[in-house]
Amino acid sequence: MEKSLLNIGFGNTVVVERVIAIVGPNSAPMKRLKDEAREENRLVDATQGRRTRSIIIMDSNHVVLSAIQAETVSQRFAALMESV
């Protein structure tokens, strides 16, 4: 069983089948979600010190931060889902 990996920028990947949502980080609910995940040690920061431009919510209840625009990550996700 082969897993497809989604490139979320700067050499970081996540398993496509585990992604629930890809959202922008600027709304108040997303900021709360990020803060709660940080407090509960469920936050994975894959920004490499850059500005957070998208938040990826995983089925494992982890929240992954990416420095790549949410639209770009979503396009990559859609392309991978079409090939599966």
N, CA and C atoms as a LAMMPS dump frame, in Angstrom:
ITEM: TIMESTEP
0
ITEM: NUMBER OF ATOMS
252
ITEM: BOX BOUNDS ff ff ff
-5.0000000000000000e+02 5.0000000000000000e+02
-5.0000000000000000e+02 5.0000000000000000e+02
-5.0000000000000000e+02 5.0000000000000000e+02
ITEM: ATOMS id mol type element x y z
1 1 1 N 0.852 -1.179 0
2 1 2 C 0 0 0
3 1 3 C 0.898 1.242 0
4 2 1 N 0.841 1.996 -1.068
5 2 2 C 1.693 3.165 -1.226
6 2 3 C 0.959 4.422 -0.773
7 3 1 N 1.642 5.265 -0.02
8 3 2 C 1.063 6.513 0.48
9 3 3 C 1.516 7.672 -0.39
10 4 1 N 0.594 8.573 -0.696
11 4 2 C 0.939 9.786 -1.433
12 4 3 C 1.316 10.867 -0.432
13 5 1 N 2.38 11.593 -0.728
14 5 2 C 2.853 12.656 0.153
15 5 3 C 2.577 14.008 -0.472
16 6 1 N 2.07 14.923 0.351
17 6 2 C 1.775 16.287 -0.065
18 6 3 C 2.913 17.194 0.379
19 7 1 N 3.535 17.874 -0.585
20 7 2 C 4.618 18.803 -0.291
21 7 3 C 4.01 20.081 0.299
22 8 1 N 4.386 20.387 1.549
23 8 2 C 3.864 21.6 2.194
24 8 3 C 4.937 22.672 2.31
25 9 1 N 6.04 22.467 1.582
26 9 2 C 7.073 23.492 1.5
27 9 3 C 8.33 23.183 2.265
28 10 1 N 9.463 23.584 1.688
29 10 2 C 10.775 23.517 2.321
30 10 3 C 11.146 22.1 2.748
31 11 1 N 10.79 21.126 1.914
32 11 2 C 11.157 19.733 2.176
33 11 3 C 10.249 19.014 3.146
34 12 1 N 9.169 19.631 3.567
35 12 2 C 8.233 19.015 4.5
36 12 3 C 7.064 18.407 3.73
37 13 1 N 6.621 17.239 4.179
38 13 2 C 5.491 16.562 3.544
39 13 3 C 4.543 16.007 4.605
40 14 1 N 3.299 15.795 4.192
41 14 2 C 2.31 15.109 5.02
42 14 3 C 1.629 14.063 4.146
43 15 1 N 1.069 13.037 4.764
44 15 2 C 0.369 11.988 4.024
45 15 3 C -0.983 12.539 3.577
46 16 1 N -1.243 12.479 2.276
47 16 2 C -2.452 13.065 1.688
48 16 3 C -3.725 12.506 2.324
49 17 1 N -3.754 11.21 2.551
50 17 2 C -4.961 10.561 3.083
51 17 3 C -5.311 11.015 4.502
52 18 1 N -4.379 11.631 5.206
53 18 2 C -4.605 12.057 6.59
54 18 3 C -5.067 13.51 6.703
55 19 1 N -5.072 14.255 5.593
56 19 2 C -5.442 15.676 5.605
57 19 3 C -6.96 15.808 5.663
58 20 1 N -7.441 16.617 6.607
59 20 2 C -8.87 16.908 6.72
60 20 3 C -9.191 18.246 6.067
61 21 1 N -8.361 19.266 6.341
62 21 2 C -8.64 20.604 5.812
63 21 3 C -7.346 21.388 5.626
64 22 1 N -7.391 22.291 4.653
65 22 2 C -6.296 23.232 4.404
66 22 3 C -6.928 24.619 4.43
67 23 1 N -6.54 25.446 5.397
68 23 2 C -7.193 26.738 5.588
69 23 3 C -6.16 27.856 5.762
70 24 1 N -6.618 29.076 5.597
71 24 2 C -5.785 30.248 5.845
72 24 3 C -5.689 30.513 7.337
73 25 1 N -4.63 31.167 7.778
74 25 2 C -4.397 31.342 9.217
75 25 3 C -4.949 32.625 9.829
76 26 1 N -5.609 33.471 9.048
77 26 2 C -5.901 34.819 9.536
78 26 3 C -7.218 34.996 10.271
79 27 1 N -8.13 34.044 10.212
80 27 2 C -9.404 34.221 10.913
81 27 3 C -9.236 33.926 12.408
82 28 1 N -10.104 34.499 13.201
83 28 2 C -10.038 34.32 14.655
84 28 3 C -10.175 32.84 15.057
85 29 1 N -11.094 32.075 14.451
86 29 2 C -11.177 30.652 14.827
87 29 3 C -9.888 29.88 14.536
88 30 1 N -9.216 30.208 13.448
89 30 2 C -7.968 29.515 13.115
90 30 3 C -6.854 29.901 14.075
91 31 1 N -6.838 31.15 14.516
92 31 2 C -5.848 31.576 15.51
93 31 3 C -6.083 30.849 16.833
94 32 1 N -7.363 30.698 17.214
95 32 2 C -7.692 29.947 18.436
96 32 3 C -7.285 28.49 18.301
97 33 1 N -7.578 27.896 17.144
98 33 2 C -7.222 26.498 16.89
99 33 3 C -5.711 26.301 17.018
100 34 1 N -4.949 27.216 16.447
101 34 2 C -3.484 27.155 16.5
102 34 3 C -2.989 27.277 17.945
103 35 1 N -3.553 28.218 18.694
104 35 2 C -3.146 28.409 20.091
105 35 3 C -3.488 27.196 20.95
106 36 1 N -4.677 26.613 20.748
107 36 2 C -5.071 25.426 21.507
108 36 3 C -4.159 24.248 21.183
109 37 1 N -3.83 24.085 19.907
110 37 2 C -2.942 22.992 19.508
111 37 3 C -1.561 23.171 20.126
112 38 1 N -1.084 24.403 20.18
113 38 2 C 0.233 24.676 20.782
114 38 3 C 0.216 24.308 22.266
115 39 1 N -0.84 24.692 22.97
116 39 2 C -0.943 24.396 24.401
117 39 3 C -0.998 22.899 24.67
118 40 1 N -1.628 22.136 23.76
119 40 2 C -1.809 20.695 23.944
120 40 3 C -0.72 19.879 23.24
121 41 1 N 0.339 20.533 22.775
122 41 2 C 1.456 19.875 22.085
123 41 3 C 1.007 19.069 20.867
124 42 1 N 0.062 19.606 20.108
125 42 2 C -0.416 18.981 18.872
126 42 3 C -0.019 19.809 17.657
127 43 1 N 0.771 20.853 17.854
128 43 2 C 1.143 21.767 16.782
129 43 3 C 2.467 21.333 16.155
130 44 1 N 2.487 21.256 14.819
131 44 2 C 3.704 20.958 14.075
132 44 3 C 4.003 22.184 13.224
133 45 1 N 5.115 22.844 13.516
134 45 2 C 5.486 24.063 12.797
135 45 3 C 6.461 23.712 11.683
136 46 1 N 5.977 23.699 10.436
137 46 2 C 6.808 23.375 9.276
138 46 3 C 7.127 24.632 8.472
139 47 1 N 7.091 25.792 9.117
140 47 2 C 7.314 27.054 8.406
141 47 3 C 8.797 27.382 8.243
142 48 1 N 9.681 26.68 8.938
143 48 2 C 11.12 26.95 8.885
144 48 3 C 11.417 28.403 9.267
145 49 1 N 10.677 28.955 10.227
146 49 2 C 10.907 30.309 10.699
147 49 3 C 10.25 31.393 9.865
148 50 1 N 9.521 31.008 8.86
149 50 2 C 8.847 31.986 8.001
150 50 3 C 7.43 32.23 8.506
151 51 1 N 6.761 33.178 7.863
152 51 2 C 5.394 33.529 8.234
153 51 3 C 4.436 32.386 7.896
154 52 1 N 3.492 32.104 8.786
155 52 2 C 2.492 31.066 8.54
156 52 3 C 1.493 31.566 7.505
157 53 1 N 1.345 30.814 6.415
158 53 2 C 0.433 31.192 5.347
159 53 3 C -0.691 30.184 5.155
160 54 1 N -0.571 29 5.769
161 54 2 C -1.665 28.029 5.723
162 54 3 C -1.592 27.12 6.942
163 55 1 N -2.756 26.596 7.297
164 55 2 C -2.88 25.653 8.403
165 55 3 C -3.488 24.384 7.832
166 56 1 N -2.847 23.265 8.122
167 56 2 C -3.323 21.971 7.642
168 56 3 C -3.788 21.181 8.862
169 57 1 N -5.036 20.757 8.823
170 57 2 C -5.623 20.002 9.931
171 57 3 C -5.612 18.528 9.541
172 58 1 N -5.037 17.715 10.426
173 58 2 C -4.872 16.291 10.15
174 58 3 C -5.898 15.465 10.922
175 59 1 N -6.15 14.234 10.46
176 59 2 C -7.114 13.376 11.141
177 59 3 C -6.598 12.86 12.481
178 60 1 N -5.314 13.024 12.752
179 60 2 C -4.729 12.626 14.03
180 60 3 C -4.897 13.715 15.09
181 61 1 N -5.632 14.775 14.734
182 61 2 C -5.881 15.92 15.602
183 61 3 C -4.672 16.848 15.696
184 62 1 N -3.671 16.654 14.839
185 62 2 C -2.529 17.554 14.788
186 62 3 C -2.843 18.723 13.864
187 63 1 N -2.2 19.839 14.139
188 63 2 C -2.339 21.049 13.335
189 63 3 C -0.943 21.373 12.802
190 64 1 N -0.826 21.431 11.472
191 64 2 C 0.467 21.656 10.825
192 64 3 C 0.474 23.052 10.216
193 65 1 N 1.503 23.836 10.521
194 65 2 C 1.652 25.173 9.963
195 65 3 C 2.585 25.115 8.766
196 66 1 N 2.23 25.821 7.699
197 66 2 C 3.053 25.858 6.501
198 66 3 C 3.276 27.304 6.067
199 67 1 N 4.439 27.556 5.446
200 67 2 C 4.754 28.886 4.933
201 67 3 C 4.302 29.044 3.484
202 68 1 N 3.648 28.032 2.928
203 68 2 C 3.135 28.072 1.56
204 68 3 C 1.669 28.505 1.603
205 69 1 N 1.251 29.333 0.653
206 69 2 C -0.131 29.818 0.603
207 69 3 C -1.125 28.649 0.603
208 70 1 N -2.254 28.815 1.289
209 70 2 C -3.271 27.773 1.369
210 70 3 C -3.761 27.371 -0.023
211 71 1 N -3.879 28.336 -0.941
212 71 2 C -4.344 28.038 -2.297
213 71 3 C -3.361 27.121 -3.019
214 72 1 N -2.069 27.351 -2.837
215 72 2 C -1.041 26.528 -3.472
216 72 3 C -1.066 25.113 -2.917
217 73 1 N -1.158 24.99 -1.595
218 73 2 C -1.216 23.67 -0.968
219 73 3 C -2.477 22.946 -1.425
220 74 1 N -3.59 23.663 -1.518
221 74 2 C -4.848 23.063 -1.969
222 74 3 C -4.75 22.567 -3.403
223 75 1 N -4.088 23.323 -4.262
224 75 2 C -3.904 22.892 -5.65
225 75 3 C -3.049 21.631 -5.716
226 76 1 N -2.009 21.573 -4.927
227 76 2 C -1.174 20.381 -4.879
228 76 3 C -1.974 19.189 -4.369
229 77 1 N -2.795 19.427 -3.35
230 77 2 C -3.646 18.384 -2.776
231 77 3 C -4.621 17.847 -3.834
232 78 1 N -5.276 18.761 -4.553
233 78 2 C -6.239 18.353 -5.581
234 78 3 C -5.562 17.553 -6.68
235 79 1 N -4.374 17.955 -7.087
236 79 2 C -3.647 17.238 -8.128
237 79 3 C -3.305 15.815 -7.674
238 80 1 N -2.914 15.669 -6.428
239 80 2 C -2.604 14.339 -5.904
240 80 3 C -3.859 13.482 -5.77
241 81 1 N -4.972 14.089 -5.378
242 81 2 C -6.219 13.326 -5.221
243 81 3 C -6.731 12.844 -6.575
244 82 1 N -6.499 13.623 -7.633
245 82 2 C -6.91 13.2 -8.978
246 82 3 C -6.105 12 -9.454
247 83 1 N -4.849 11.929 -9.051
248 83 2 C -3.987 10.835 -9.504
249 83 3 C -4.195 9.547 -8.716
250 84 1 N -4.904 9.623 -7.598
251 84 2 C -5.127 8.422 -6.758
252 84 3 C -6.274 7.602 -7.296
